[in-house]
């Protein structure tokens, strides 16, 4: 099986349910067993780096059926030379290289002066798949945003030199993931936390032949160098922004790589050849057709939790026990599915609290019953009321009173009206 030549870029959600279908599609293009490696440098400075690596490995193993080997390149500067060479060799030998969250500044500092960029370029030339997401994706262009330094530390907006992997295929850009970020709420955090004001400042510092290529959160861009096409996947859009003038390309669109090489095409839709990708619920992996994961509409675990909690509450209100149970089970699946996402903060605790609440409410419903008591007891009460009407017509008011009193003993109140006997449950 000939290896493909693919560069996949993800704006975020690289280990979330939203990208499962894309990862499976990429994995299906590899020979089995595939040699896949996790490039762990971007988050190498974090104290929980081993935990992040474990989460990524588990995600690919359970959701993608792809075994990742950790490169062990959390630190290159000052690290043991033999360990570094072994890590680089793993990258060189891999059919698939994946890198994700962390700090683009740290990653570039560690990778500077090493063969890493050359190894990735060689892979795209000779065969292999390179998937860079989030922080790692920031390093792919000619210029890179030092996000933390600007947004968290308050340093002046500036560019760093990137790996320029995209430049090797003729795409001269500054790539910005998390392009549609909205975490700021009342302040602008689009464009990977830069906002419009700072991005405009940064654009003025770029050479005229470089433009901004934005990838939304939970969105991907699969650049297939064999077919010379780009496929946009996921929830959002890819944005070609040339000197402040933006053109968006929606998820599901497939277009020529030349549109990225010549951004002028993005402003002339008649020149661009685009086609709507066919939606399929099946994919083929190593000759076996398997069902793809269902479309995911939630962008994070908290959103999934709130949606399913609403579904659960509506099901209980409609006495739909199966629907309520199904919502609880889906939330349990969502907690497992989002467990590999590194951006969830306290969302898992929130989801578990809601799931426990669901279980408690289901227990209460099981004890008290979901059906209207009138619906359950109505036929039996009506039999007694018919009997009571008969004995009343026979002037056996003593028997009539006995029936009424026995019903009252179980909180069923009978009222005689001109239209006949009516009944209901006593509230006190």
C-alpha positions as CSV (number, residue, x, y, z in Angstrom):
1,X,0.0,0.0,0.0
2,X,1.5,3.3,-1.1
3,X,1.6,5.9,1.6
4,X,-0.4,9.1,1.0
5,X,1.0,12.6,1.1
6,X,-1.2,14.5,3.5
7,X,-0.9,17.5,5.8
8,X,-3.9,17.8,8.1
9,X,-4.5,20.9,10.2
10,X,-7.0,21.1,13.0
11,X,-8.1,24.4,14.7
12,X,-8.9,22.6,18.0
13,X,-10.7,19.5,19.3
14,X,-7.9,17.2,18.0
15,X,-8.7,14.6,20.8
16,X,-12.4,15.3,21.1
17,X,-15.4,13.5,19.5
18,X,-15.7,16.2,16.9
19,X,-12.5,15.0,15.1
20,X,-13.0,11.3,15.4
21,X,-14.4,10.9,11.9
22,X,-11.5,12.9,10.3
23,X,-8.9,10.9,12.3
24,X,-10.5,7.6,11.2
25,X,-10.5,8.8,7.6
26,X,-6.8,9.6,7.8
27,X,-6.0,6.3,9.5
28,X,-7.9,4.4,6.8
29,X,-5.3,5.6,4.3
30,X,-2.4,3.9,6.2
31,X,-1.0,0.4,5.8
32,X,-1.6,-1.9,8.7
33,X,0.1,-2.0,11.1
34,X,0.8,1.7,10.8
35,X,3.8,3.3,12.4
36,X,2.3,6.3,14.2
37,X,4.1,8.7,16.6
38,X,3.0,11.4,19.0
39,X,5.3,14.4,18.8
40,X,5.0,15.6,22.4
41,X,7.2,18.7,22.3
42,X,4.5,21.5,22.4
43,X,3.4,20.6,25.9
44,X,6.8,19.3,27.1
45,X,7.2,22.2,29.6
46,X,4.0,21.3,31.5
47,X,4.2,19.2,34.7
48,X,1.4,17.0,33.4
49,X,3.1,16.2,30.1
50,X,3.0,12.4,30.8
51,X,-0.7,12.6,31.5
52,X,-1.4,14.5,28.3
53,X,0.6,11.9,26.3
54,X,-1.3,9.1,27.9
55,X,-4.7,10.7,27.1
56,X,-3.7,11.2,23.5
57,X,-2.5,7.6,23.2
58,X,-5.7,6.3,24.8
59,X,-7.8,8.5,22.5
60,X,-6.2,7.2,19.3
61,X,-6.3,3.6,20.6
62,X,-9.9,3.5,21.6
63,X,-11.5,6.0,19.2
64,X,-9.3,5.6,16.1
65,X,-7.9,2.1,16.5
66,X,-4.4,3.5,15.9
67,X,-1.5,2.8,18.2
68,X,0.6,5.9,18.9
69,X,4.2,5.7,20.1
70,X,5.4,8.7,22.1
71,X,8.4,10.4,20.6
72,X,9.8,11.4,24.0
73,X,10.9,14.9,22.8
74,X,9.3,17.0,25.5
75,X,12.7,18.6,25.9
76,X,15.4,18.9,23.2
77,X,17.6,21.8,24.4
78,X,20.0,20.3,27.0
79,X,18.4,16.9,26.8
80,X,20.4,13.6,26.5
81,X,21.7,13.5,22.9
82,X,20.9,9.8,22.5
83,X,17.3,10.3,23.7
84,X,16.8,13.2,21.3
85,X,18.2,11.1,18.3
86,X,16.0,8.2,19.2
87,X,12.9,10.5,19.3
88,X,13.8,12.1,16.0
89,X,14.3,8.6,14.5
90,X,10.8,7.7,15.6
91,X,9.5,10.7,13.7
92,X,11.5,9.8,10.6
93,X,10.3,6.2,10.6
94,X,6.6,7.1,11.2
95,X,3.8,6.8,8.6
96,X,1.8,9.2,10.7
97,X,3.0,12.1,12.9
98,X,0.6,13.9,15.3
99,X,1.2,17.0,17.4
100,X,-1.3,19.1,19.3
101,X,-1.8,21.4,22.3
102,X,0.8,23.3,24.3
103,X,2.9,26.4,23.6
104,X,4.0,27.2,20.0
105,X,6.8,29.4,21.4
106,X,8.2,26.5,23.5
107,X,7.9,24.1,20.6
108,X,9.7,26.4,18.2
109,X,12.5,27.1,20.7
110,X,13.0,23.3,21.2
111,X,12.8,22.5,17.5
112,X,15.1,25.3,16.3
113,X,18.3,24.0,14.9
114,X,17.1,20.4,14.8
115,X,16.2,18.2,11.8
116,X,12.5,18.2,12.8
117,X,11.2,20.5,10.1
118,X,13.2,18.7,7.5
119,X,11.8,15.4,8.6
120,X,8.3,16.6,8.3
121,X,8.9,18.1,4.9
122,X,10.5,14.8,3.7
123,X,7.5,12.9,5.0
124,X,5.2,15.0,2.9
125,X,7.5,14.6,-0.1
126,X,8.1,10.8,0.2
127,X,4.9,9.7,1.8
128,X,3.1,10.0,5.1
129,X,0.6,11.9,7.1
130,X,1.4,14.9,9.3
131,X,-1.4,16.1,11.5
132,X,-0.8,19.3,13.5
133,X,-3.5,20.9,15.7
134,X,-3.9,23.8,18.1
135,X,-0.5,25.0,19.3
136,X,1.4,22.8,16.9
137,X,-0.7,24.1,14.0
138,X,0.5,27.6,14.8
139,X,4.0,26.6,13.9
140,X,3.2,25.4,10.3
141,X,3.3,28.8,8.6
142,X,6.0,31.3,7.7
143,X,5.1,33.2,10.8
144,X,3.8,32.1,14.2
145,X,1.9,33.9,16.9
146,X,3.4,33.8,20.4
147,X,0.0,33.5,21.9
148,X,0.7,33.2,25.6
149,X,3.2,36.0,25.6
150,X,0.8,38.4,24.0
151,X,-2.5,37.4,25.5
152,X,-1.4,36.3,29.0
153,X,1.8,38.1,29.6
154,X,0.9,41.4,27.8
155,X,3.9,41.6,25.5
156,X,3.6,43.7,22.3
157,X,2.1,41.9,19.3
158,X,4.8,40.4,17.2
159,X,5.5,37.4,14.9
160,X,7.9,34.6,15.4
161,X,9.5,32.7,12.5
162,X,7.5,29.5,12.0
163,X,8.6,26.1,10.7
164,X,7.1,27.1,7.3
165,X,6.0,23.6,6.4
166,X,3.2,25.1,4.4
167,X,5.7,27.2,2.6
168,X,7.3,24.1,1.3
169,X,4.1,23.3,-0.7
170,X,3.8,26.9,-1.9
171,X,1.3,28.2,0.8
172,X,2.8,31.4,2.2
173,X,0.8,32.1,5.3
174,X,0.6,32.8,9.0
175,X,-1.7,30.0,10.1
176,X,-4.1,30.8,13.0
177,X,-6.1,28.0,14.7
178,X,-8.9,28.8,17.3
179,X,-9.9,31.4,14.7
180,X,-13.5,31.8,15.9
181,X,-12.7,31.6,19.6
182,X,-15.4,33.2,21.7
183,X,-14.2,32.5,25.3
184,X,-13.8,36.2,26.0
185,X,-17.5,36.9,26.0
186,X,-17.6,40.6,26.3
187,X,-14.1,41.1,24.8
188,X,-12.8,39.9,21.4
189,X,-10.8,36.7,21.6
190,X,-11.2,35.7,18.0
191,X,-8.1,34.8,15.9
192,X,-6.5,32.7,18.7
193,X,-7.1,35.3,21.4
194,X,-5.7,38.2,19.4
195,X,-8.9,40.0,18.5
196,X,-9.4,42.3,15.5
197,X,-7.3,45.2,16.8
198,X,-4.2,43.2,17.4
199,X,-4.6,41.0,14.3
200,X,-4.8,44.2,12.2
201,X,-1.6,45.4,13.8
202,X,0.1,42.2,13.1
203,X,-1.1,42.1,9.5
204,X,0.6,45.4,8.8
205,X,3.9,43.8,9.9
206,X,3.7,40.9,7.4
207,X,5.3,41.0,3.9
208,X,2.9,41.7,1.1
209,X,3.1,38.1,-0.1
210,X,2.0,36.6,3.2
211,X,-1.6,36.3,4.3
212,X,-3.6,34.9,7.3
213,X,-5.1,31.4,7.0
214,X,-7.6,30.8,9.8
215,X,-9.0,27.5,11.0
216,X,-12.0,27.5,13.3
217,X,-12.3,25.5,16.5
218,X,-13.4,21.9,16.0
219,X,-12.6,22.3,12.3
220,X,-10.0,20.7,10.1
221,X,-8.3,21.2,6.8
222,X,-7.0,18.1,5.0
223,X,-4.4,19.0,2.3
224,X,-4.0,16.0,0.0
225,X,-0.9,16.5,-2.1
226,X,-1.7,13.5,-4.2
227,X,-4.9,15.0,-5.5
228,X,-3.8,18.6,-5.0
229,X,-7.0,19.2,-3.1
230,X,-8.1,20.6,0.3
231,X,-11.1,19.3,2.2
232,X,-12.6,21.4,5.0
233,X,-14.0,19.2,7.8
234,X,-15.7,19.6,11.2
235,X,-18.0,22.3,12.5
236,X,-16.7,25.6,11.3
237,X,-15.0,27.3,8.4
238,X,-11.5,28.0,7.0
239,X,-10.8,31.7,6.4
240,X,-8.5,33.2,3.8
241,X,-7.7,36.7,5.0
242,X,-5.7,39.0,2.8
243,X,-5.0,42.4,4.3
244,X,-8.2,42.4,6.3
245,X,-10.3,41.1,3.4
246,X,-11.8,37.7,4.4
247,X,-13.2,34.8,2.4
248,X,-14.7,31.8,4.3
249,X,-14.8,28.2,3.0
250,X,-17.4,26.1,4.7
251,X,-17.0,22.6,6.1
252,X,-17.7,20.0,3.4
253,X,-16.1,22.1,0.7
254,X,-13.3,20.6,-1.4
255,X,-11.1,22.9,-3.5
256,X,-7.7,23.1,-5.2
257,X,-4.5,23.7,-3.2
258,X,-3.8,26.4,-5.8
259,X,-6.5,28.5,-4.0
260,X,-4.2,28.6,-1.0
261,X,-1.1,29.2,-3.1
262,X,-2.8,32.1,-4.9
263,X,-5.1,33.9,-2.4
264,X,-6.4,36.2,-5.1
265,X,-8.5,33.2,-6.1
266,X,-10.3,33.4,-2.8
267,X,-11.6,36.8,-3.8
268,X,-12.8,35.6,-7.2
269,X,-15.2,32.7,-6.6
270,X,-15.5,32.2,-10.4
271,X,-11.9,31.1,-10.6
272,X,-12.1,28.7,-7.6
273,X,-13.2,25.2,-8.3
274,X,-15.2,24.1,-5.3
275,X,-17.5,21.2,-4.7
276,X,-19.6,20.0,-1.9
277,X,-18.1,16.9,-0.4
278,X,-20.5,13.9,-0.3
279,X,-21.7,13.0,3.2
280,X,-21.3,9.3,4.0
281,X,-22.2,7.4,7.1
282,X,-19.7,4.6,6.3
283,X,-16.0,4.5,5.8
284,X,-13.6,1.7,4.8
285,X,-10.7,0.8,7.0
286,X,-8.3,-1.9,5.7
287,X,-10.9,-3.3,3.4
288,X,-13.6,-3.5,6.1
289,X,-16.5,-1.2,5.9
290,X,-17.5,0.2,9.4
291,X,-20.0,2.7,10.6
292,X,-18.6,6.2,11.2
293,X,-19.2,8.1,14.4
294,X,-22.4,10.1,14.3
295,X,-22.2,13.8,13.6
296,X,-21.3,15.7,16.7
297,X,-23.0,19.1,17.2
298,X,-21.5,20.0,20.6
299,X,-18.3,21.9,20.7
300,X,-17.4,20.9,24.2
301,X,-18.5,18.7,27.1
302,X,-20.3,21.5,28.9
303,X,-22.4,22.2,25.9
304,X,-23.2,18.5,25.5
305,X,-24.1,18.2,29.2
306,X,-26.5,21.1,29.1
307,X,-28.1,19.8,25.9
308,X,-28.6,16.3,27.3
309,X,-29.9,17.6,30.6
310,X,-32.6,19.5,28.7
311,X,-33.5,16.4,26.7
312,X,-33.6,14.4,30.0
313,X,-35.9,17.0,31.7
314,X,-38.3,17.1,28.7
315,X,-38.4,13.3,28.6
316,X,-39.4,13.1,32.3
317,X,-42.0,15.8,31.8
318,X,-43.5,13.8,29.0
319,X,-43.4,10.5,31.1
320,X,-40.9,9.1,28.6
321,X,-38.7,6.8,30.7
322,X,-36.8,5.4,27.8
323,X,-36.0,8.9,26.5
324,X,-34.7,10.0,29.9
325,X,-32.6,6.8,30.3
326,X,-31.2,7.3,26.8
327,X,-30.2,10.9,27.6
328,X,-28.4,9.7,30.7
329,X,-26.5,7.0,28.8
330,X,-25.6,9.5,26.1
331,X,-24.2,11.8,28.8
332,X,-22.1,8.9,30.1
333,X,-20.8,8.3,26.6
334,X,-20.1,12.1,26.2
335,X,-18.0,12.1,29.4
336,X,-15.9,9.2,28.0
337,X,-15.7,10.7,24.6
338,X,-14.5,14.1,25.7
339,X,-12.1,12.7,28.3
340,X,-9.2,13.1,25.9
341,X,-9.8,16.7,25.2
342,X,-7.2,18.9,27.0
343,X,-9.4,22.0,27.1
344,X,-12.3,20.9,29.3
345,X,-11.2,22.5,32.6
346,X,-14.0,21.8,35.1
347,X,-16.5,20.5,32.5
348,X,-16.0,16.9,33.5
349,X,-16.9,17.6,37.1
350,X,-20.0,19.5,35.9
351,X,-21.0,16.7,33.6
352,X,-20.7,14.1,36.4
353,X,-22.7,16.2,38.8
354,X,-25.5,16.4,36.2
355,X,-25.3,12.7,35.5
356,X,-25.7,12.0,39.2
357,X,-28.7,14.3,39.3
358,X,-30.2,12.4,36.3
359,X,-29.8,9.1,38.2
360,X,-31.4,10.6,41.3
361,X,-34.4,11.9,39.3
362,X,-34.8,8.5,37.6
363,X,-34.8,6.8,41.0
364,X,-37.5,9.2,42.2
365,X,-39.5,8.5,39.0
366,X,-39.1,4.8,39.5
367,X,-40.4,5.1,43.0
368,X,-43.3,7.4,42.3
369,X,-44.1,6.3,38.8
370,X,-44.1,8.4,35.6
371,X,-47.6,7.7,34.5
372,X,-50.6,9.9,35.6
373,X,-52.2,8.1,38.6
374,X,-55.6,8.8,37.1
375,X,-54.5,6.9,34.1
376,X,-53.4,3.9,36.2
377,X,-56.3,3.8,38.8
378,X,-59.0,5.3,36.6
379,X,-60.4,2.0,35.3
380,X,-60.6,0.5,38.8
381,X,-62.2,3.6,40.4
382,X,-64.7,3.7,37.5
383,X,-65.8,0.1,38.3
384,X,-66.5,1.1,41.9
385,X,-68.3,4.2,40.9
386,X,-70.5,2.2,38.5
387,X,-71.3,-0.2,41.3
388,X,-72.0,2.7,43.7
389,X,-74.4,4.3,41.1
390,X,-76.2,0.9,40.9
391,X,-76.7,0.6,44.7
392,X,-77.8,4.2,44.9
393,X,-80.4,3.6,42.3
394,X,-81.5,0.6,44.5
395,X,-81.8,3.0,47.5
396,X,-79.0,1.2,49.3
397,X,-77.3,4.4,50.5
398,X,-75.5,2.4,53.2
399,X,-73.6,0.5,50.6
400,X,-73.0,3.7,48.6
401,X,-71.5,5.3,51.7
402,X,-69.3,2.3,52.3
403,X,-67.8,2.5,48.8
404,X,-67.3,6.3,49.1
405,X,-65.6,5.9,52.5
406,X,-63.3,3.1,51.2
407,X,-62.2,5.2,48.3
408,X,-61.6,8.1,50.7
409,X,-59.3,5.9,52.7
410,X,-57.0,5.7,49.7
411,X,-57.2,9.5,49.1
412,X,-59.8,9.2,46.3
413,X,-62.5,11.9,46.8
414,X,-66.0,11.3,45.3
415,X,-68.3,14.2,44.6
416,X,-71.9,13.7,43.6
417,X,-73.0,16.3,41.0
418,X,-76.1,16.7,38.8
419,X,-74.0,15.2,36.0
420,X,-73.1,12.2,38.0
421,X,-70.3,11.2,40.4
422,X,-66.8,12.8,39.8
423,X,-63.6,11.8,41.5
424,X,-60.1,13.1,42.2
425,X,-57.2,12.7,44.5
426,X,-57.3,14.6,47.8
427,X,-54.3,17.0,48.1
428,X,-54.4,17.2,51.9
